[in-house]
Amino acid sequence: MKRSELLKTAGELIDGQRAQDYGSAKESFQRIADGWNIILTSALTSHGYLTPAHVALMMDWLKTARLLGGDISHEDSWTDKIGYAALGGEIATEGQDDG
């Protein structure tokens, strides 16, 4: 796909369905930043750096923030949240006894 086609498609999405689904981009990004700042502060306090499990929390928060700013019944976002939580839980507990 050519860059002009990509730009056109992206413009249609961010001015159309994405705006309908998630509301104002600036407000959505602020909600995301607020949550990510909390996670980052905790990660730096507890580990001194971000871990893959922290990234899973951040991606989960991205989906939460989007749901809070738009259609709370957006099924794809709920599915993504479940996926990020499962991946994060697996990563965070890797190497621990299952019993």
MIDOSE-1310 file (N, C-alpha, C; in nm, 2 decimals, decimal comma, always signed):
residues 99
mkrs	+0,09/-0,12/+0,00/+0,00/+0,00/+0,00/+0,09/+0,12/+0,00; +0,06/+0,22/-0,08/+0,13/+0,34/-0,09/+0,10/+0,44/+0,03; +0,20/+0,52/+0,06/+0,19/+0,61/+0,18/+0,07/+0,70/+0,17; +0,03/+0,74/+0,05/-0,09/+0,83/+0,04/-0,21/+0,75/+0,07
ellk	-0,22/+0,62/+0,04/-0,33/+0,54/+0,07/-0,34/+0,52/+0,22; -0,22/+0,49/+0,28/-0,21/+0,47/+0,43/-0,26/+0,60/+0,50; -0,21/+0,71/+0,45/-0,25/+0,84/+0,52/-0,40/+0,86/+0,50; -0,46/+0,83/+0,39/-0,60/+0,85/+0,37/-0,68/+0,76/+0,46
tage	-0,64/+0,63/+0,47/-0,71/+0,54/+0,55/-0,70/+0,58/+0,70; -0,58/+0,62/+0,74/-0,56/+0,66/+0,88/-0,65/+0,78/+0,91; -0,66/+0,88/+0,82/-0,74/+1,00/+0,84/-0,89/+0,96/+0,85; -0,93/+0,87/+0,77/-1,07/+0,83/+0,77/-1,10/+0,76/+0,90
lidg	-1,01/+0,68/+0,96/-1,03/+0,62/+1,08/-1,03/+0,71/+1,20; -0,93/+0,80/+1,21/-0,92/+0,89/+1,33/-1,03/+1,00/+1,32; -1,08/+1,03/+1,21/-1,18/+1,13/+1,20/-1,32/+1,07/+1,20; -1,33/+0,94/+1,19/-1,45/+0,87/+1,18/-1,48/+0,77/+1,29
qraq	-1,46/+0,64/+1,26/-1,50/+0,54/+1,36/-1,42/+0,55/+1,49; -1,29/+0,58/+1,49/-1,21/+0,58/+1,61/-1,26/+0,70/+1,70; -1,29/+0,81/+1,63/-1,34/+0,93/+1,71/-1,48/+0,89/+1,77; -1,56/+0,82/+1,70/-1,69/+0,78/+1,76/-1,67/+0,68/+1,87
dygs	-1,58/+0,58/+1,85/-1,55/+0,48/+1,96/-1,49/+0,54/+2,08; -1,39/+0,63/+2,07/-1,31/+0,67/+2,18/-1,32/+0,81/+2,22; -1,39/+0,89/+2,15/-1,41/+1,03/+2,18/-1,29/+1,12/+2,14; -1,27/+1,23/+2,21/-1,16/+1,32/+2,18/-1,03/+1,26/+2,20
akes	-0,94/+1,27/+2,10/-0,80/+1,21/+2,10/-0,73/+1,27/+2,22; -0,74/+1,40/+2,24/-0,66/+1,47/+2,34/-0,71/+1,42/+2,48; -0,84/+1,41/+2,50/-0,89/+1,36/+2,63/-0,85/+1,21/+2,65; -0,86/+1,13/+2,55/-0,82/+0,99/+2,55/-0,68/+0,98/+2,59
fqri	-0,59/+1,05/+2,52/-0,45/+1,04/+2,55/-0,41/+1,09/+2,69; -0,49/+1,19/+2,74/-0,47/+1,23/+2,88/-0,50/+1,12/+2,98; -0,62/+1,05/+2,96/-0,65/+0,94/+3,04/-0,55/+0,83/+3,04; -0,50/+0,81/+2,92/-0,39/+0,70/+2,91/-0,27/+0,75/+2,98
adgw	-0,23/+0,87/+2,96/-0,11/+0,92/+3,03/-0,12/+0,92/+3,18; -0,24/+0,95/+3,23/-0,26/+0,95/+3,37/-0,23/+0,81/+3,43; -0,29/+0,71/+3,37/-0,27/+0,57/+3,41/-0,13/+0,52/+3,39; -0,07/+0,56/+3,28/+0,06/+0,51/+3,25/+0,16/+0,57/+3,35
niil	+0,14/+0,70/+3,39/+0,23/+0,76/+3,49/+0,22/+0,69/+3,62; +0,11/+0,64/+3,66/+0,09/+0,57/+3,78/+0,17/+0,44/+3,77; +0,15/+0,37/+3,66/+0,22/+0,24/+3,64/+0,37/+0,26/+3,64; +0,41/+0,36/+3,56/+0,56/+0,39/+3,55/+0,62/+0,42/+3,68
tsal	+0,55/+0,51/+3,76/+0,61/+0,54/+3,89/+0,62/+0,42/+3,98; +0,52/+0,33/+3,98/+0,53/+0,21/+4,06/+0,64/+0,12/+4,01; +0,66/+0,11/+3,88/+0,76/+0,02/+3,82/+0,90/+0,07/+3,86; +0,92/+0,20/+3,85/+1,05/+0,26/+3,89/+1,08/+0,25/+4,04
tshg	+0,97/+0,26/+4,12/+0,99/+0,24/+4,26/+1,02/+0,10/+4,30; +0,95/+0,00/+4,24/+0,97/-0,14/+4,28/+1,08/-0,21/+4,21; +1,11/-0,17/+4,08/+1,21/-0,24/+4,00/+1,32/-0,16/+3,95; +1,30/-0,03/+3,94/+1,40/+0,06/+3,88/+1,39/+0,08/+3,73
yltp	+1,29/+0,00/+3,67/+1,28/+0,00/+3,53/+1,14/-0,06/+3,50; +1,10/-0,05/+3,37/+0,98/-0,12/+3,33/+1,01/-0,26/+3,29; +0,92/-0,35/+3,33/+0,93/-0,49/+3,30/+0,82/-0,52/+3,19; +0,83/-0,64/+3,13/+0,72/-0,67/+3,03/+0,59/-0,68/+3,10
ahva	+0,58/-0,72/+3,23/+0,46/-0,73/+3,30/+0,40/-0,59/+3,32; +0,49/-0,49/+3,34/+0,44/-0,35/+3,35/+0,38/-0,30/+3,22; +0,44/-0,34/+3,11/+0,39/-0,31/+2,98/+0,25/-0,37/+2,96; +0,23/-0,49/+3,00/+0,10/-0,55/+2,99/+0,00/-0,47/+3,07
lmmd	+0,04/-0,42/+3,19/-0,05/-0,33/+3,26/-0,08/-0,20/+3,19; +0,02/-0,15/+3,12/+0,00/-0,03/+3,05/-0,09/-0,05/+2,93; -0,08/-0,16/+2,86/-0,16/-0,19/+2,75/-0,31/-0,21/+2,79; -0,32/-0,28/+2,91/-0,45/-0,30/+2,97/-0,52/-0,16/+3,00
wlkt	-0,44/-0,07/+3,06/-0,49/+0,06/+3,09/-0,53/+0,14/+2,96; -0,45/+0,12/+2,86/-0,49/+0,19/+2,73/-0,63/+0,15/+2,69; -0,66/+0,02/+2,70/-0,80/-0,03/+2,67/-0,90/+0,02/+2,77; -0,86/+0,03/+2,89/-0,96/+0,08/+3,00/-0,99/+0,23/+2,97
arll	-0,88/+0,30/+2,94/-0,90/+0,45/+2,92/-0,99/+0,47/+2,79; -0,97/+0,39/+2,69/-1,06/+0,40/+2,57/-1,20/+0,37/+2,61; -1,22/+0,26/+2,68/-1,36/+0,23/+2,72/-1,43/+0,34/+2,80; -1,35/+0,40/+2,89/-1,40/+0,51/+2,98/-1,44/+0,63/+2,90
ggdi	-1,38/+0,65/+2,78/-1,40/+0,78/+2,70/-1,50/+0,76/+2,59; -1,55/+0,64/+2,57/-1,64/+0,62/+2,46/-1,74/+0,52/+2,49; -1,75/+0,42/+2,40/-1,85/+0,32/+2,41/-1,80/+0,21/+2,51; -1,86/+0,21/+2,63/-1,81/+0,11/+2,73/-1,85/-0,04/+2,69
shed	-1,93/-0,05/+2,59/-1,97/-0,19/+2,55/-1,88/-0,23/+2,43; -1,78/-0,16/+2,39/-1,69/-0,19/+2,28/-1,63/-0,33/+2,30; -1,68/-0,43/+2,24/-1,64/-0,57/+2,27/-1,49/-0,59/+2,24; -1,44/-0,54/+2,14/-1,30/-0,56/+2,10/-1,21/-0,51/+2,21
swtd	-1,24/-0,40/+2,28/-1,15/-0,35/+2,38/-1,16/-0,44/+2,50; -1,28/-0,49/+2,54/-1,29/-0,59/+2,65/-1,20/-0,71/+2,62; -1,21/-0,76/+2,50/-1,14/-0,88/+2,46/-0,99/-0,85/+2,47; -0,94/-0,74/+2,42/-0,80/-0,70/+2,43/-0,76/-0,69/+2,58
kigy	-0,84/-0,63/+2,66/-0,80/-0,62/+2,81/-0,78/-0,76/+2,87; -0,87/-0,86/+2,83/-0,85/-0,99/+2,88/-0,72/-1,05/+2,83; -0,69/-1,03/+2,71/-0,57/-1,08/+2,65/-0,45/-1,03/+2,72; -0,44/-0,89/+2,74/-0,33/-0,83/+2,80/-0,31/-0,88/+2,95
aalg	-0,43/-0,89/+3,02/-0,42/-0,94/+3,15/-0,36/-1,08/+3,16; -0,41/-1,17/+3,07/-0,36/-1,31/+3,07/-0,21/-1,31/+3,03; -0,17/-1,24/+2,94/-0,03/-1,24/+2,90/+0,06/-1,18/+3,01; +0,01/-1,07/+3,07/+0,08/-1,01/+3,18/+0,09/-1,10/+3,30
geia	-0,02/-1,17/+3,34/-0,01/-1,27/+3,45/+0,08/-1,38/+3,42; +0,09/-1,43/+3,30/+0,18/-1,54/+3,26/+0,32/-1,49/+3,28; +0,35/-1,37/+3,22/+0,49/-1,32/+3,23/+0,53/-1,29/+3,37; +0,44/-1,23/+3,45/+0,47/-1,19/+3,59/+0,50/-1,31/+3,68
tegq	+0,44/-1,42/+3,65/+0,45/-1,54/+3,73/+0,54/-1,65/+3,68; +0,60/-1,62/+3,56/+0,69/-1,71/+3,50/+0,80/-1,77/+3,60; +0,81/-1,90/+3,60/+0,91/-1,95/+3,69/+0,87/-1,98/+3,83; +0,75/-1,94/+3,86/+0,70/-1,97/+4,00/+0,63/-2,11/+4,00
ddg	+0,63/-2,17/+4,11/+0,56/-2,30/+4,13/+0,42/-2,29/+4,10; +0,36/-2,38/+4,03/+0,21/-2,38/+4,01/+0,14/-2,44/+4,13; +0,20/-2,49/+4,23/+0,14/-2,56/+4,34/+0,15/-2,48/+4,46
